């Protein structure tokens, strides 16, 4: 393999909480700090990262360049940090950007991640308009004025992805998630929430069925196919990881989770 190939070497995350659920007491910065601290605890080499690229969509009220603030509060403020916001694909974009930088010789190890607290998103008030939910504002396309659900409906129609196929995929996802133990694999680390230990994704619905999914109404109106059951939840949580070169992975004696091909 080429020395400039990139690998997802390691990752860790909080459990994901529902909107106004178990993690609502924490801000996006709080959740990100927890995840970064856990990554540093497990992998000391994180302190030597060439940069941090962290996604955050709900940035209102979270301070300028939240990635920089989180790294500083974790004691690794010497690592250059960038906050990336491209809405839904922002987390994947962080991995892509890190891999591109490694290929271009701009470093060998990057901290990447995605962090948000939808529960903590403030209501927005401008001088000439009515107050609007920060979540609704952030999940509305600035170009078309359509919601993410409405845009997804248009894309599904264009690609021929029917409602039934979406429901089947959602049911498979729920079944797999309910059967998985993300704590024993090391993916999730427990978080103290509401006075107790929280270590399981709150949005998993073990009792989900195709019949129940089929009975849900479309989010964006009649004729749509995206529902509360086959769309990703509006949630709170943080996930971070390390993207590095083969040389770094070998030095860490780590078995990468994935090789980034393109």
Secondary structure, DSSP 8 states (H G I E B T S, - for coil): --TT-EEEEEEEE---EETTSTTTTS-HHHHHHHHHHHHHHH-GGGGG-SEEEEE-S--TTS-SSHHHHHHHHTT-TTS-EEEE--GGGHHHHHHHHHHHHHHTTS-SEEEEEEEEESTT--EE--TTS--EEHHHHHTB-TTT--BHHHHHHHHHHHHT--HHHHHHHHHHHHHHHHH--TTTTTSB--EEETTEEE-S-TT--TT--HHHHHTS--TT-TT----TTTS---EEEEEEEEEEEHHHHHHHT---SEEE--
